[in-house]
Amino acid sequence: MHNKTMSAEPRPEATEPETGAAGPEVEGVAESEAAEVTDDAALAGALERIAELEADNAKLKDQALRALAETENIRRRSEREREDTAKYAISGFAKSLLDAADNLRRAIDAVPAGAVEDDAALKTLVDGVAATERQLLAAFERHGVTRIEPVGEAFDPNFHQAMFELPGTGKPSGTIVQVMQPGYVLQGRLLRPAMVGVARGE
């Protein structure tokens, strides 16, 4: 009896796909995507922070410029006030001397015309009073005090005080035709208005 040995070929084992584990490539892609998301979030946060810092910087710059401008305004105002104080410091003293100047002029005007020609002593007295008046007015001028005698000028309420109107003067209405009392200004600022009579138009 002839025994025949038959070799059985191994059958391939059926492999079931594993559903619970991911391969190396899948894990790498997931990690890369997660890293990109993290980077995007960090970038967005950084940009937001930069925007906040720029806004704060602009606000602080604006505040600094305003403070600088205010400081400059205060400095200029203080400088003007200091200049005005120096310029007009003598206003009170000057006002107190205006009556003296008026009295000197009244004394000169009180002398009758032609009287000095017949009286040497009176002429000497009048010349002395006139010289005193000139010296006082010169002292006024050196300190910025100027006399206003506006005969023939147009009436200006900022510097003149109208006491009466005169008709029939032949002058345009509002023209100053008589000065009752001269006015004075200190560095362009009124110390005392001139008391005047003005022409009244027909």
Secondary structure, 3 states (H helix, E strand, C coil): CCCCCCCCCCCCCCCCCCCCCCCHHHHHHHHHHHHHHHHHHHHHHHHHHHHHHHHHHHHHHHHHHHHHHHHHHHHHHHHHHHHHHHHHCCHHHHHHHHHHHHHHHHHHHHCCCCHHHHCHHHHHHHHHHHHHHHHHHHHHHHCCEEEECCCCCECCCCCEEEEEEEECCCCCCCEEEEEEECEEEECCEEEECEEEEEEECC
